[in-house]
Amino acid sequence: MGWNGWAYLIFGATLVLTFIWIMFHYYRPKRKKKVEEPKYRMLKDDDEG
């Protein structure tokens, strides 16, 4: 494997690790209320109108 192969491997691994970190950060239980709140607020507005 030449330099290009190693570069693609490192770049791909970096992208995968970044994606995993974003998913872990967004979906951790501590943030659940903050993430789910807009959905319930939107539904609440529909019920009142």
N, C-alpha and C positions, 0 to 999 in steps of 0.2 A: 504494500500500500504506500503510495507516494504522499507528498505533502498535501495535494488536493484531497485525497481520501481522508487524511487526518483532519483537515480543516472542516470538511463536511460532517465528519463524525462529531467533532467538538461542537460545531454550530448546532447540529441536530440535538445533541444531548443537552445543550444549553437551552434550546427552545422547549424541550420536553420538561426539564426541571423548572423552568419559569412557569409553564402552564400548570404543573402540579402545585407549585407554590401559590399561584393565583387562586386555584380551586380550593386549596386548603384554607387560605386566608378568607375567602368569600363565604364558604359554607361552614366554618367552624361554629359550634353551638353558641358561643358568646355573642356573635353578630346576628343570630337568627331573628331576634325581635326587630332590629334595625332594617334587615333585608325584607322581612315580611310586612312591615308596617304600611308601606305605600299601597300594597295590594288590598289590604283591608280598608284603608282610607278611601280608595277608589270605589270599592263596593258599597261602603257606607254612604258616599255621596249619591250613588244611584238609588239607594233605598229612600233617601229623604226627598228626592225630587219627584 
